[in-house]
């Protein structure tokens, strides 16, 4: 591995022409102090790598990527253009992060005092484990304290919001436009369909299936298969939907019956 030169400008960053063994650093990239760069690393134009970051072997960093102080990026990871990774985030090996995603932004934490909202410091971090796949324009908030975690092999598709202190299990699939509120735990091998919403501070077991557009408001046990808002077991929700389709005719029948009863009373 190579370390960046110690002599820097006043802001601690410099444009650099440093060489990486069997790799490439574009001359417009900006590398901070004490950055560790492995072999076969490619750092493309206008990328910024801040002080103390560690980039392991075979990493590819796209154009205009921002990597904050003390970030760790594991071997073989690919970070596509315009990704922002905030301070102290840890990225595992062979992870893919697609364009526009933000990893480690502040979690949404406020308390209200006398009608004024005050920001709660978000001092935790994010860990993305090996072989995870992160789509485009995903936001993963850093923990208030502790860790927001995406576990090994999880697949997070485009436009997903993951709140602070969420834990997503191994090999779980999260489809586009899902919102997961803070401090929710999701087990392994789950499937969460498009535009599902999950409230905070609940637990979802292993191998749970959540159908698209579902609203999850309570804990789900292992193997549950739910849909609807609020979510119910699939068979029950399908029965409810079938009933709702017949509801207009049932209302008309009721109104006709009511008129007949009224005319007899007269």
Helices and strands as residue ranges (DSSP letters): E 2-3, E 13-15, E 24-25, E 30-32, E 36-37, E 42-43, E 48-49, E 54-55, E 60-61, E 66-67, E 72-73, E 78-79, E 84-85, E 90-91, E 96-97, E 102-105, E 110-113, E 116-119, E 125-128, E 133-134, E 139-141, E 147-150, E 155-156, E 161-162, E 167-168, E 173-174, E 179-180, E 185-186, E 191-192, E 197-198, E 203-204, E 209-210, E 215-216, E 225-227, E 232-233, H 234-265
